[in-house]
């Protein structure tokens, strides 16, 4: 499915990002595995994935709140002198609060991580994609909160909605250059982020879904793999919900 492709994955250290890193390597993609900071466990995991699947997995560390670190990360990716076939922007954060309790500092921070830094990073990576004679793909990870809204998630939902708006424009601008751009919008997924959500809130979402169960990170990862693979070469400018049928 992904054999021979070289893909940049952000937020690769945990949750959906870790599942995506694993799924991509297991499907024979080479991966630049981007994370906030080094850890011995993550380094060992990347080495094991590479060894078991006959690919290379390069950890790349940077803070999305620091443009200089983002620039350094892009230079590190460039040093490999490999074509870039895909970029999956998974890294993100949330800072939940009821509307009248939202601080402007928190709002700015969430937008910096979830939107501004991702657009900045994507600018640089898509410039590398332009050197690639093959078709390339960018996928942003948004959220159903960006589409449906959710009580207490103004900052998160608005920042993820901004990604959808940007994706729609990028898909139009980059299509002629051989770069497809899409978004996914996960629902309730079994990650650490959702472990802090009160159970009654999760149950409310699951009860209005068709499948009536929480999603698995691997189910999101497989959809991301589809969107960066050659199985989706006529799909661009789309938002794909992965939510078990939430109405």
C-alpha atoms as one frame of an Amber mdcrd trajectory, in Angstrom:
protein
   0.000   0.000   0.000   2.773   2.435   0.938   5.846   0.559  -0.217   8.708
   2.871  -1.109   6.983   6.061  -0.020   8.731   8.573   2.254   6.289  10.222
   4.644   6.553  12.900   7.338   4.354  12.235  10.377   4.020  14.762  13.211
   2.859  13.859  16.717   4.308  10.382  16.206   5.162   9.653  19.830   1.696
   8.732  21.118  -1.980   8.176  20.358  -3.083   8.431  16.735   0.438   9.542
  15.786   2.078   6.417  17.235  -0.529   4.164  15.604   0.076   5.933  12.286
   3.846   5.567  12.569   3.425   1.836  13.238   0.879   1.310  10.453   2.950
   3.178   7.871   6.155   1.276   8.696   4.301  -2.043   8.717   3.026  -1.166
   5.239   6.624  -0.544   4.129   6.776   3.252   4.132   9.867   5.127   5.263
   8.935   7.662   7.936  10.311  10.854   9.415   8.757  10.414  12.856   8.332
  13.885  14.352   7.918  14.372  18.088   8.312  17.087  20.701  11.354  15.723
  22.512  13.618  12.664  22.547  12.991   9.589  24.657  14.915   6.333  24.845
  11.691   4.362  24.455  10.709   6.223  21.280  14.190   5.876  19.773  14.161
   2.130  20.480  10.674   1.787  19.033  11.705   3.533  15.803  14.738   1.275
  15.473  12.628  -1.822  16.041  10.048  -0.744  13.453  12.769  -0.126  10.892
  14.456  -3.455  11.579  11.269  -5.540  11.513   9.819  -3.961   8.370  12.876
  -3.297   6.223  12.377   0.483   6.150  14.049   3.498   7.703  12.398   5.460
  10.505  14.082   8.762  11.400  13.082  10.532  14.623  12.902  14.313  14.176
  12.382  16.479  17.254  10.973  19.994  17.428   8.560  22.200  19.339   5.650
  23.538  17.280   5.756  26.717  19.373   9.274  27.517  18.146   9.727  28.532
  14.487  13.499  28.160  14.701  13.094  24.536  15.794  10.652  23.959  12.931
  13.206  25.382  10.472  15.906  23.122  11.916  13.627  20.098  11.584  12.974
  20.846   7.925  16.729  21.146   7.320  17.219  17.783   9.021  14.652  16.211
   6.695  16.355  17.842   3.697  19.705  16.330   4.686  18.409  12.852   3.864
  18.106  13.913   0.224  15.003  11.772  -0.190  11.830  12.744  -2.057   8.904
  13.551   0.214   5.742  11.710  -0.840   3.470  12.532   2.060   2.903  14.737
   5.099   0.457  13.863   7.870  -0.073  16.645  10.425  -1.273  14.915  13.599
   0.362  16.882  16.439  -2.076  19.037  18.362  -3.321  20.149  21.743  -6.497
  21.159  23.534  -7.242  23.557  26.348 -10.878  23.122  27.254 -12.956  25.784
  28.989 -16.480  27.159  28.862 -16.621  30.229  26.577 -16.582  32.936  29.263
 -13.622  31.235  30.946 -11.457  31.027  27.808  -8.295  33.088  28.250  -6.759
  34.824  25.275  -3.368  33.328  26.160  -4.793  29.811  25.940  -6.626  30.645
  22.711  -3.419  31.946  21.118  -1.433  28.908  22.300  -3.955  26.397  20.925
  -4.056  28.184  17.564  -0.257  28.371  17.471   0.071  24.605  17.878  -3.014
  23.418  15.985  -2.992  25.898  13.112  -0.231  28.484  12.627   2.733  26.153
  13.190   1.188  23.437  11.032   0.665  25.833   8.153   4.255  27.060   8.530
   5.616  23.493   8.595   3.425  22.501   5.641   4.731  25.449   3.609   8.256
  24.133   3.995   7.473  20.465   3.416   5.364  21.118   0.310   8.282  23.079
  -1.155  10.292  19.859  -0.821   7.424  17.942  -2.433   7.695  20.172  -5.502
  11.107  18.621  -6.160   9.498  15.179  -6.286   8.479  14.036  -9.792   5.880
  11.729  -8.228   2.496  12.786  -6.889   2.392  13.795  -3.213  -0.254  14.065
  -0.517  -0.868  16.217   2.570  -3.383  15.277   5.252  -4.409  17.448   8.197
  -6.033  15.920  11.269  -9.021  18.060  12.187 -11.922  16.889  14.387 -15.684
  16.454  14.341 -15.651  19.271  16.927 -14.601  21.593  14.090 -17.757  20.637
  12.199 -20.338  19.982  14.912 -19.037  22.083  17.801 -18.761  20.842  21.385
 -19.423  22.463  24.736 -16.205  23.676  26.359 -14.038  23.296  23.260 -14.106
  26.698  21.617 -10.319  26.959  21.237  -9.868  23.411  19.994 -12.863  23.409
  17.657 -12.060  26.799  16.149  -8.398  25.899  15.537  -9.380  22.609  13.908
 -12.003  24.396  11.791  -9.278  26.754  10.592  -7.377  23.716   9.313 -10.366
  22.699   7.219 -10.591  26.172   5.702  -6.888  26.192   4.915  -7.085  22.705
   3.403  -9.830  23.798   0.994  -7.617  26.601  -0.324  -4.429  24.531  -0.429
  -6.140  21.765  -2.388  -7.048  24.289  -5.092  -3.611  25.916  -5.169  -1.478
  22.763  -5.085  -3.476  20.377  -7.285  -1.809  21.620 -10.463   1.562  20.926
  -8.845   0.711  17.283  -8.176  -0.036  17.664  -4.460  -3.353  16.503  -3.028
  -4.574  17.998   0.272  -7.275  16.504   2.502  -8.497  16.473   6.117  -9.791
  13.788   8.394 -12.187  14.537  11.259 -11.941  11.850  13.959 -14.695  11.439
  16.520 -14.287   9.726  19.884 -11.015   7.809  19.628  -9.320   5.772  22.365
  -6.386   8.104  23.080  -4.910   9.773  26.158  -6.660  13.013  25.186 -10.060
  11.365  25.591  -9.102   9.589  28.819  -9.503  12.892  30.684 -12.990  13.485
  29.266 -15.773  12.612  31.750 -17.335   9.250  30.940 -20.839  10.723  30.707
 -19.649  13.098  27.991 -18.101  10.232  26.019 -21.239   8.126  26.484 -23.384
  10.946  25.134 -21.329  11.031  21.919 -21.281   7.243  21.564 -25.031   6.990
  22.112 -25.702   9.219  19.077 -23.329   7.213  16.865 -24.372   4.315  14.663
 -21.606   1.957  15.800 -22.025   2.755  19.525 -18.349   2.264  20.353 -15.141
   4.219  20.757 -12.808   4.276  17.763  -9.343   2.757  17.730  -6.232   4.762
  16.797  -5.428   2.037  14.244  -8.717   2.756  12.458  -7.653   6.355  12.004
  -4.159   5.308  10.923  -5.488   3.035   8.178  -7.586   5.890   6.782  -4.553
   8.170   6.783  -2.620   5.480   4.935  -5.361   5.365   2.293  -5.213   9.135
   1.795  -1.432   9.234   1.294  -1.397   6.107  -0.867  -1.970   5.727  -4.601
  -5.416   4.281  -3.833  -6.773   7.825  -3.393  -5.224   9.679  -6.323  -8.564
  11.294  -7.327  -9.409  12.556  -3.833  -8.494  16.090  -2.804 -10.131  18.969
  -0.952 -12.208  16.603   1.185 -13.004  16.184   4.899 -13.465  12.544   5.844
 -15.206  11.879   9.153 -13.995   8.878  11.164 -16.614   8.892  13.890 -18.646
   5.688  13.851 -21.634   7.506  12.371 -22.212  10.336  14.853 -25.300  12.279
  13.841
